[in-house]
Amino acid sequence: MLPLFERAESFPDRTAIASAAGDVTYGTLLRASAAAAERLLAGRRDLAEARVAFLVPPGFEHVAVQWGIWRAGGVAVPLAVSHPPRELAYVIRDAGAECVVADPAYESVLRPLAAEAGVRCLTTGELLGNADGRAAHPRLPEVDEARRAMIVYTSGTTAEPKGVVTTHASLRAQIESLVAAWGWVPADRILLVLPLHHVHGIVNIVACALWSGAVCEMLPRFDAEATWRTIESGRLTLFMAVPTVYHRLIGAWDAAPSGRREAMSAGCRAMRLMVSGSAALPVRTLERWREISGHTLLERYGMTEIGMALSNPLAGERRPGSVGTPLPGVEVRLVDAGGRPVPPGTTGEVEVRGPTVFREYWGRPEATAAAFRDGWFRTGDTAVVEGGAWRLLGRTSVDILKSGGFKISALEIEETLREHPAVAECAVVGVEDAEWGERVCVAVELRGGAALELADLQAWARERLAPYKVPKGLRCVGALPRNAMGKVVKPEVAKLFAAGGPG
């Protein structure tokens, strides 16, 4: 039996999942997942790494289906409830799924896609029905940790999504690293507000909680009011989210009556840890959240291919704009274009090595080979180590611009522009330019009632940025294009400027 399930057997009567549908124990989760595994096997001895795609919202059923796939020897392929049919069909086809599982709410979407792909479609009711009355130990295959466990598709912000394959061993390494670094204990209780087709929700929150014997409380989707009500209850010990979520929670706090604000802040102070990741955290957001909650958000760095690699400390100084130091069991280095380690204080590309790193891109051996150099995974992110702490400068291909012969960090410019009184949020991109190579352009979400012209922004920026970093293009938008994790999709931002003119 895989270690995750062995550990779950140690606390059968503890609550594992809490949601609007009620509390579910580890024992119930084990029985339900065993029943799901039997029904997926349908008389076979082992799924033998057959891929099973599933479209199930956060909750007990999602975890029971995922565990059932693993216990049957299959590879779990989580689908995003926010994705349109075209993108769901792409994942089902690319992964070569032999079966799809749908929550009844999504059956009408998934069943036609399954028929088109020529694979069977099961509902969660068919898979989990009457599970609690079944034997806890049906005849299930022995699954080695070296086997493939999961395929998570990259966000596709810069290219066609690729399936990132992790093994049970690499998932275990990711979980153990975070449990050690962030001090998970059985008494913990965390709230999930993130989607479950991304490692942030799958591993950092759900898997770490269930590995630890803790309680994972789940909302079907992020809702600022429901999130604040849960925080106000004082029952949470941890909270993890993306910067967009914290930004919206700040807005809800600001809009609340003063008496309620006190209760909201008290709920935050009752927690032991609050974490931010999956996108760069604006310093202004960090500082405002600290004022509201009393917490300095713990920033960390990771990606689908590696899990988490760097983290600010659980105990100790957390530097704004820094993602800390390597996590337990993870090797991280900075190299130049030729793969040579760079001297201290010099920028370079982040490379990662260790047991947490993924196995392959599904069905793409050439892309897999290109992603590694001498056993190190090439992240495509640029960083610098300052005073022992790592600071990210952005994606080598997206956030590092080359204008007028200068290398420029889009993240650095964004951080500065967020200080402008009219700017609520912004995204800086490089747009091809005959004179400059790339011209620096910015798309801006304005604060309520504010207006902004390019000339005014440039005059303000020249007092704060080097001349070659001052934006040469501006677009004011109602909302920046974002993916399901709240990360800005830079290629879509660039299209705003490619459509014509400097802005």
N, C-alpha and C positions, 0 to 999 in steps of 0.2 A: 504494500500500500504506500502511495506517495506520502511524504512527510506532512503535507498540509492536512491530509485527512486523518493521519495518525494523531496529530495534535488536536484536531477537532474532537476526536473520541475521548480526549482527556477531560473535556468539560461539556458533556452532553446536555446538561440541564441549564447551562448559561444561555442568556439571550445572545444570538448572533446578529440578527437583522431586525431592526425596528422601523416600521413605516406606518402610514395611515391605515394599512390593512391589518396591523397588529404586530406583536412580537413573535419571532420565530427562534427556537433554540438551535444549538449546534446539532443536537440529536435529530431534530426534525429535518434539518438541512442535509444531514448525512443520509437519512432514509429516503428523502425525496431525490437526492442526486443518484442514489443507487437505483431507484426505480427508473429514473430517466436513462441511466446507463443501460439497464436491461432492455428498455424499449428501443433505444437507438441500436443496440446490437441485433435485435430481432432474430435471435437464434444463433448469431455468429459468435465465435469465441473472442474476437478482438477486432476493433475497428481499424487497427494497424495504421494509424495516422491518417485515416480518411478525414477530410475537412468537413466540419459542420458549421454552417453560418447560422446565426441566430439574431433575431430582431425583437428584443425584449427590453422594455424600459427598466430603469433602476428599481430594485425590489428583491424580495425573496426569490421569485421565479427566475430572475436573471442569473443569480448566483447558483441556484439549483441546476439550471440548464448547463451553465459553464462547467460546474463540477461534474455533472453527469457525462458531458463530452469527454472530459479528462479521464474519468473512471472507466469509461468504455474503451479507452485507448485512442480516442480521436483527437483532432486538432481543432481548437475553438477559434472561430472567426466571428468576432463581434461586429454587428452592423450598427450604423448610426441611425437613431430614430429621427434625426433631423435631416437626413439626406433624401433627396428626391429619388424616384424609382430608377432613373438612368444610372445614378452612382451606385445604388444597391446592386443593380444588375451587373455592373462592372466588377464589383468585388466578388459576387457569387461566381461569375464566369472566370475571373482571373485566378481565384483560389482553387478552382476546380472542385467546388463543394459537391458532395454526394447527397447532401440533405440540408434542408433549411428548416429552422424552427421559428414560429411566429407567435407572439402574444396575440390573443384574439383581436385586440384593437388594431393590429397591423396585418391581419390575415388577408384582408382584401387587397393590400398592396403587395404582399410577398407571394401569395399563391400564384398569381399570373406570371411573376418573374421565375418562380420555380418551374412552372410548366414550360415556359420558354426555354429554360436551361435543361429541361429534361430530367429534373431531380425531384425527389419526393418532398412534400411539405407537411410538417407536423405542427400542431398547436401545442402551446404549453399545457393546456388541459389534457391533451392526449398523452403527453410525455410524463406529466406529474400527477395525474388524477389518482386519488386514493393512495397516494404514496406513503402516507403516514401509517397505514396499516400493514405495509409490506415488511419483509425481513430486512434488518439492517445490514446483513452480510450476504447478499446474493452472490452467485458465482460470477465474478468479474475478473478481467485479466490483470496480471501483474504488469504494471507499467514502469519501465526503467526511466530514470531521470534524464538520461541522454536523449530521450525521444523528443520530437517536436511537440510543443504544447499549444501554441497560439500563433495566429497571424494577425497582426494589427496593421492596418493600412495607414501609411503616412498621410499627412494632411493635404499633400499635393499643392502646397503654396507656390512651389517653384517648378514642378514637373508633374507628369502623370503619377498618381499614387502608386506606391510599391508596397507589396506585402512584406512586413518585417517579421521574420520567423524567430521565435524564442523557444528554447527547450525548457523542460521542467527544471533542469539544473540551473539555467540562467535566471529563471524566475525566482527560484529559491535564493540564489545569490543576491538578487536585487532586494528581495524582502528582508533577508537577514542583515544586509548592510544598513537598511533604513531603520529597522527595529533597533539595532544597536546604536545608531547615530542619534536617533530621536527619542530613545528611551521608552518605547512602547511597553505597556504592562496590561494585564488582564482587566484592571480597573478602568481603563480608558474607554471613552465614548466619543465617537467622531461623527460629524454630519457630512454626508455626501450630497453635494449640489452640482457635481460635474457629470458630464456624459460618460458612459462606460464603453466607449470605443477608443479610448486613449489611455496611455499608461498612467497618467496622473490619477485618474479615478480608479482604474483597474488594479494597479499595483500599490501606489503610494497610500491610497485610502483603504479600499476594500480588502485587498490581499494582506496588507500589514495588520489591519484590525483583526481579521479572522485567523491569521497566524498566531496572534497574541492572545486570543481568547477574549478580545474586547468586543464592544457593541458598535456596530455600524448602523447609524440611523440614516435613512434615505428619503430624499425628496424626489419625486418623479422628474423634476427639472428645477433649475434655479429660479427662485422667486424671492425677491428682496424681503417682502413682508413675512412670508413663511420662514425664511431663514432667520430674520431678526426675532420672530416669536420663539423659535427653538433656542437661539442664543440667550434670550431673556430668561428662559426657564432655569438656567444655571446648571443644567445636567451634563453639558459637554465639557470635555477636557482638552480636545484638539479640534482645530478647524484648518482646512487646507483649501485654497482656491486660486484662481488666476487673477491678475491685476484688474481685469474688467469687472469681476465680481466685487472686489473691494471698492472699486470706484462707484458701483451702483449702491452698495451698502452705505457708503459715505453719503450719497445723495439722499437715501431714505432716512438716515439718521438726521441729516440737516433739516429734512422736511417734517420730522416728528415733533410733537409738543415737548416742551422742556422737561416736564415730569417724566415722560416716557424715556427720554434720552438717558436719564440717570439709570433706569432699569436696563436699558440696552447696553450701556457701558459696563454696568456691574456684571452682566452676563459674560462679557468679554474677559473681564478681569478674573472671573472664576476659572478660566481655562489655564492650562499650563503651557500651551504652545499654539501659535498660529503661523502658518506657512504660506508663502506665495511662490508661484512658479509657472512654467509653460510659456511665459513671455516676460520681457523686461519690465521690472517694476519701477514706475516713475518715482523719483525721490519725493516729489510733492505728495504722491499718494501714500508712501511710507510714512512721511511725517504727519500727515493729517490723520491716518489711521492710528498712529501712536497717541495722538491727542485724544482721540475718541475712546480707544480701547485700553490704553496703557501697555500695549504690546508693540515691540519692534519686530515687524514681520521677519521671519526667517526665510531668506531667499536662498534658492538652490538652483542647480543647473543639471539638466538631463535632456534626453530625447528618446524617441521610440526605440532606436537601435541600441541604446546603451543603458536604459533605465536612468537612474540618477548617478551623476559622477562627482559633483561638487556641492558642498553645502556650507552655509554659515553654521556656527556652533550652536548646539542646544544650550550650553552654558558658556558664556564668554561674549566678547564684543562682536556685534553684527554690524558690519560697515555698510552704509547705504551705497548702492551701486555695485556692491561686491557679491559674488556667489560663493565666497569662502574658500575651502580647501578640499582636497580629495576625500571622498567617503571611504569607510573601511572596506578593504579588499579591492579597491579600484585604483589603477595606475593612470595618471594623466600627465601629459607633457605638451609643450609648445614647440613647434618646429617651423622652419622656413619653407619656402617653395620646394626645396630639394629634399625635404624630410630630415634636415639636420636640426637638433635641438638648439634653440636660440638662447643667448645670454640673458641673465636676469634683467628685468625691466624693459625687455624688447618684445614687441608684438609678434605673434605667430599664430599658426593654426592649431586648434586644440585637437589632440589625438588621445584616444582612450584604449586601454587594454585591460583584460581581466575576465573573470567568470560571469560578470553581469552582461557582457556584450552579446548581441544577437548572433544567430547562426548564419543566416543568409537572407537575401531578398528572394521571395518565392518565385521560382521559375526564371530567375534572371542571373545566371552564373557570371556573365560579363560585368553586370552592375555590382555584384557582390565582390568580385575580384578587384574592381576599381575602387571600391570603398575602403580597402585595406592596404596598408603599406608596412611590410615587415611585421605583420601580426597586429599592428595598431589600426584601430578604426579612425578614419579621417572624417571628423565631424563637419567640416566646412564652416566652423565658427572661428572667429578671430578673437583673441584675448591677450591680456598682459597681466603679469603677476607684479603687484605693487605691495611692498611691505609684507610679503608672504600670502597675501590674499589675491584671488583671481578676479579680474574684472573683464566682463565680456564687452567686446566692441561691435559685435554683430555678425551676421552671416557673411562669409567671405564673398559669396556671389550676389547677395541682396543688400546687405547693410553696410558693406564697405564700398564706398564710391571712389571713383578716380576722376577728378576734375581739375583741369589745368595743371596736370602733373602731380597733384597732391592726392594722397590716400586719405579719405575722410570717413569717419564713423557716423552713419546715419543716427545711431542711438544717442550719440553725444549731442548732435544738433537737436534732436527731438527733446532731450532732457532740458536744454536751454529754452527752446521755444515754448515749452509748457509753462514757463514762468511769465509769459506775456498775459496781461489781464484779460484779453479777448479769447485766449486759446483754452478750450476745455480738454482737447486731445488732438494729437497730430501724428502724421506718418511722413517720414522723409524718404524720397526715392531718388535714384539717379536716372535721368532721361537722356538718351543718346543725343549728342550735340556735336556739330561739325567743328565748332571752335574750341569747346571745352573738353571734348571726349564724352563727358557726362555733365549735365547741368543739375545742380541741386534744386529739387522741387519739393514742396510740402503741401499735403492736403490737411485741412484743419476742420475740426468740429468746433464751432464757436460756442462761447458761453451764452446763456439766454439773453437775447436782445442786443448782443454785441455785433459790431461790423468790423471788417478788416480789409484793407487794401494792401497790395503788394508793396507799394512804395513806403507805406507806414511801417509795415513789418520789417522791411529791409533797413530802414533808418534805426529802428529799435534794435535789430539784431547786430548791426555794425558796432554797437557799443559793447557787445557781449561775445561776439564770435570773430574769428579771423576772417578776413575778406573773402577768401575762397570757400568758406563754409556758409556764407550768407545765401539764403534761398534766392533763386532766380525765377522761380515759378510758384504760384499759389493757386490752390483751388479750395474754396469753402464748401463743405458738404454737410448734409444733414447727419450722416453716419458713415464712418469709415467701413470699408468692406472687411468683414471678419469671418473666420471659419468657426466651427462648432465650439472650439475651445476659447473663443474670444480673441484669437491671435489675428492681427491685421494681415490681410493677404496683399503683400507688396506688389505683385504683378498687376493686380486689379487697380491699385492706386496709380501705378505708372501709366495705365491706360487712360486715366483722366487727363494726363498731360500729352500723351501721344496723339490724342484726338484733335489737338490743334492749339498752337500758341503757347506762350510761356505762362499764361494764367494771369 
